[in-house]
């Protein structure tokens, strides 16, 4: 679970706002395209990359997106996200801990060496990383 301040708007309200405002419609289209690109990249990643590389990618992305060195996640949740067994996550996490990349206790993974973790991740980390995020500000279609 990640803490923070979140807002909610129903899909129908968002669609109505997009019909009334070109900028909202443009941002929605960009976000929709980006979500589709991520889904395609992750499907390919799950099909061809080894579990340990995917785990490192997932963990590095989680730390980047939460802007924290502490990732609150249960091994079962990670296993479900990556399509692997929980025992596989346990073995990978143990190896990463031995290598000094992470330390973990139930439900909390602390990143100890972010650069080493990024290097251990599959190439999808770069493809899905912040550098690849679409720019929403100051662009017109």
C-alpha positions in Angstrom: 0.0 0.0 0.0 1.3 3.5 -0.9 0.2 6.5 1.0 -0.5 9.9 -0.5 -3.3 12.3 -1.5 -5.5 10.9 -4.3 -8.5 12.2 -6.2 -11.3 10.3 -7.8 -13.5 11.1 -10.7 -15.9 8.6 -12.3 -15.3 7.5 -15.9 -18.5 9.1 -17.0 -17.6 12.4 -15.4 -14.1 12.3 -17.0 -15.6 11.5 -20.4 -18.0 14.4 -20.1 -15.2 16.7 -19.1 -13.2 15.5 -22.1 -16.1 16.3 -24.4 -16.2 19.8 -23.1 -12.4 20.5 -22.9 -9.9 19.8 -25.7 -6.9 19.8 -23.3 -8.5 17.1 -21.1 -9.4 15.0 -24.2 -5.7 15.4 -25.4 -4.3 14.3 -22.0 -6.7 11.4 -21.9 -5.6 10.2 -25.3 -1.9 10.4 -24.4 -2.5 8.5 -21.1 -4.6 5.9 -22.9 -1.8 5.4 -25.5 0.8 5.2 -22.8 -1.2 2.6 -20.8 -1.6 0.5 -23.9 2.2 0.8 -24.7 3.0 -0.3 -21.1 0.6 -3.3 -21.3 2.2 -4.4 -24.5 5.8 -4.0 -23.1 4.9 -5.9 -19.9 3.2 -8.7 -21.9 6.4 -9.1 -24.0 8.6 -8.8 -20.8 6.7 -11.6 -19.1 7.0 -13.8 -22.1 10.7 -13.5 -22.7 12.6 -12.2 -19.7 13.7 -14.3 -16.7 11.9 -13.9 -13.4 14.9 -12.4 -11.6 15.3 -9.6 -14.3 11.6 -8.9 -14.1 11.6 -8.8 -10.3 14.5 -6.2 -10.4 12.6 -4.2 -13.0 9.4 -4.2 -11.0 11.2 -3.3 -7.8 13.3 -0.5 -9.4 10.1 0.9 -11.0 8.2 0.8 -7.7 10.9 2.6 -5.9 11.1 5.2 -8.7 7.3 5.8 -8.8 6.9 6.1 -5.1 10.1 8.2 -4.9 11.2 6.1 -1.9 13.8 3.6 -1.0 11.2 1.6 0.9 8.7 -0.4 -1.2 5.7 -1.7 0.8 4.8 -5.0 -0.9 4.1 -8.6 0.1 5.9 -11.3 -1.8 2.6 -12.8 -2.8 1.5 -9.5 -4.4 4.8 -9.3 -6.3 4.4 -12.9 -7.5 0.9 -12.2 -8.8 2.1 -9.0 -10.6 5.0 -10.9 -12.3 3.1 -14.2 -12.9 5.5 -16.3 -10.9 5.3 -18.3 -7.7 5.8 -16.7 -4.3 8.6 -19.1 -3.5 10.4 -17.8 -6.6 10.1 -14.3 -5.3 11.5 -15.4 -2.0 14.5 -17.1 -3.6 15.2 -14.0 -5.8 14.8 -11.6 -2.9 17.2 -13.7 -0.8 19.8 -13.5 -3.7 19.3 -9.8 -4.0 19.7 -9.4 -0.3 23.0 -11.4 -0.3 24.2 -9.2 -3.1 23.5 -6.1 -1.1 20.8 -4.7 -3.4 17.9 -4.9 -1.0 17.0 -5.9 2.5 13.5 -7.1 3.4 11.2 -8.0 6.2 7.6 -9.0 5.9 5.8 -6.5 3.6 8.7 -4.1 3.3 11.6 -4.1 0.9 14.4 -1.5 1.4 16.5 -0.6 -1.7 20.1 -0.7 -0.6 21.8 -0.2 -4.0 19.5 1.4 -6.5 22.0 1.6 -9.3 23.0 -2.1 -9.0 19.3 -3.0 -8.9 18.6 -1.0 -12.1 21.6 -2.7 -13.8 20.2 -6.1 -12.8 16.8 -5.3 -14.3 15.7 -6.3 -17.8 15.8 -3.8 -20.6 12.1 -3.1 -20.0 13.1 -0.9 -17.1 14.5 1.7 -19.5 11.6 1.3 -21.9 9.0 1.9 -19.1 11.1 4.4 -17.1 10.5 8.1 -16.5 12.7 9.0 -19.5 10.1 7.3 -21.7 7.0 8.8 -20.1 5.0 10.9 -22.5 5.3 14.7 -22.0 1.9 16.2 -21.3 2.8 19.8 -20.8 3.2 22.3 -23.6 2.5 20.0 -26.5 -0.4 20.1 -28.9 -1.7 17.4 -31.1 
